[in-house]
Amino acid sequence: DKAGMDRDQIDWYVLHQANERIVEAAARRLKEPMEKFPMTISKYGNTSSASIPLLLNYMAEKNMLQPGDKIILSGFGAGMTWGAVLMEW
């Protein structure tokens, strides 16, 4: 809402890959399809703060990202540590 966009304008949600259950819960809560939430945790495991750039690199290598794609990046840590950004590829 703050960015003036609707959910249907977001192409990807690139989240910290702590575990699959957290990503799946985020998709359910946002009422978005899991296809918008790529995961690499089974390939790399929980790589902490590196999980988002690793996932973006994986997506780029697999030609999943197109110029102009709108991507939400979100990371989180212990306690109430979190951050998110909307970016255009």
N, C-alpha and C positions, 0 to 999 in steps of 0.2 A: 504494500500500500504506500509506504513512504517513497518508493521509487516511481510511483505512478503507473505501476504495471499490474496486470492480472496474472494469476498463476498459469494460465494457458500460454502466456508469452515466455515462460521459463522453459528452456530446453533441457537443462541438466541441473541436478542437485549433486554437487561434489562435496561429500561430507567426510570428516575424519573417520577413518576405518578402524574404530575400536573393536567392534564386533558386528556381525550381521543383524542381530536382534535390534540393536539401536537404530541402524539404518532402516530396517523394516518398520519399526515403530514410528519413525519420523515420516515415512511415506504414508502409513495409515493415518496418522494424525493430520497430515496435510491433505489427505484424500487425493494423493497423486499416485500414478502407476509406478511400480518398481522399476520399470524400464528407464525412468528418468533418474534413477539412483544407481549408477554403475558402482561396482565393487571390485576390489582387488585383494581383499583381505585373505582370500584362500591362496593367492599367489605369493604375497609378501608378508602376511601376518600383520599384527598391530605394530606399525612403525612410528607411532606417536606423531610428532609434528610433521614428519616427512610424508604422511599418508596422502595428503591433498596434492602436493606436487607430483608424487609418484603416480597417483591416479590420473592427473591431467596429462602427464607424459604418456602413460599407457593409452589413454583415449586418443591422443594425437597420433601415436604410432599405429593405432587400429583405424585411423581415418574416421573416427566417430565425431570429431569436432569440425564444424563448418564455420567459415567467416560469418560473423554476425550472431552466432549462437549466444543466447543469454544464459549465464551460469551463476548459480548461487554456490558460493564456497562457504563452508562452515566448519569450524574446528572448536573443540572443547577439551577441557581437562578436569583435573580433580577440583572438587568444590564447585564454585560457581564461575569458573574461568571459561569464557567462550568468546567467539568473534565470528562475524559473518560479513560477506560482501557480495554485491551483485556486480558481475563483470560481463563484458562483451568480448567474445573470442575474436 
